[in-house]
């Protein structure tokens, strides 16, 4: 049985490397908000707004991933501070939905972020 990997945020910093390193015997699907072309023939590209919960659940049900590598996010901290509702939808609510879909189906979830999360109250954060 072919294993399946779903990679979100394909237009971002990390997802392309994840797809390039995916095991050759896995079927791979990517998700991006804008159209994507090219790449290995075993890769299916899906243009999808992950904030659309119904469409996300439908893709999940159709592709049936064994694992999800979730890299989709708004990475611009200044933008996030100016657009808090949008940032929460994309960076939090989408992640919660993917976690629930994975829990319900038994798929593994790997969450990746190249950015930072701050509560806006405390300072002097340690990297360990």
WORA-V787804 format. One record per residue. N is the residue number from 1. RES is the residue in three letters. BURIAL is I if it has 24 or more other ideal C-beta (glycine too) atoms within 12 Angstrom, else O. Layout:
BEGIN
((N,RES,BURIAL) (N,RES,BURIAL))
END
This chain:
BEGIN
((1,UNK,O) (2,UNK,O) (3,UNK,O) (4,UNK,I) (5,UNK,I) (6,UNK,I) (7,UNK,I) (8,UNK,I) (9,UNK,I) (10,UNK,I) (11,UNK,I) (12,UNK,I) (13,UNK,O) (14,UNK,I) (15,UNK,I) (16,UNK,I) (17,UNK,O) (18,UNK,I) (19,UNK,I) (20,UNK,O) (21,UNK,O) (22,UNK,I) (23,UNK,O) (24,UNK,O) (25,UNK,O) (26,UNK,I) (27,UNK,I) (28,UNK,I) (29,UNK,I) (30,UNK,I) (31,UNK,I) (32,UNK,I) (33,UNK,I) (34,UNK,O) (35,UNK,O) (36,UNK,I) (37,UNK,O) (38,UNK,O) (39,UNK,O) (40,UNK,O) (41,UNK,O) (42,UNK,O) (43,UNK,I) (44,UNK,I) (45,UNK,I) (46,UNK,I) (47,UNK,O) (48,UNK,I) (49,UNK,O) (50,UNK,I) (51,UNK,I) (52,UNK,O) (53,UNK,O) (54,UNK,O) (55,UNK,O) (56,UNK,I) (57,UNK,O) (58,UNK,O) (59,UNK,I) (60,UNK,I) (61,UNK,O) (62,UNK,O) (63,UNK,I) (64,UNK,I) (65,UNK,I) (66,UNK,I) (67,UNK,I) (68,UNK,I) (69,UNK,I) (70,UNK,I) (71,UNK,I) (72,UNK,I) (73,UNK,I) (74,UNK,I) (75,UNK,O) (76,UNK,O) (77,UNK,O) (78,UNK,O) (79,UNK,O) (80,UNK,I) (81,UNK,O) (82,UNK,O) (83,UNK,O) (84,UNK,O) (85,UNK,O) (86,UNK,O) (87,UNK,I) (88,UNK,O) (89,UNK,O) (90,UNK,I) (91,UNK,I) (92,UNK,I) (93,UNK,O) (94,UNK,I) (95,UNK,I) (96,UNK,O) (97,UNK,I) (98,UNK,I) (99,UNK,O) (100,UNK,O) (101,UNK,I) (102,UNK,I) (103,UNK,O) (104,UNK,O) (105,UNK,O) (106,UNK,O) (107,UNK,I) (108,UNK,O) (109,UNK,I) (110,UNK,I) (111,UNK,I) (112,UNK,O) (113,UNK,O) (114,UNK,O) (115,UNK,O) (116,UNK,O) (117,UNK,O) (118,UNK,O) (119,UNK,O) (120,UNK,O) (121,UNK,O) (122,UNK,O) (123,UNK,O) (124,UNK,O) (125,UNK,O) (126,UNK,O) (127,UNK,O) (128,UNK,O))
END
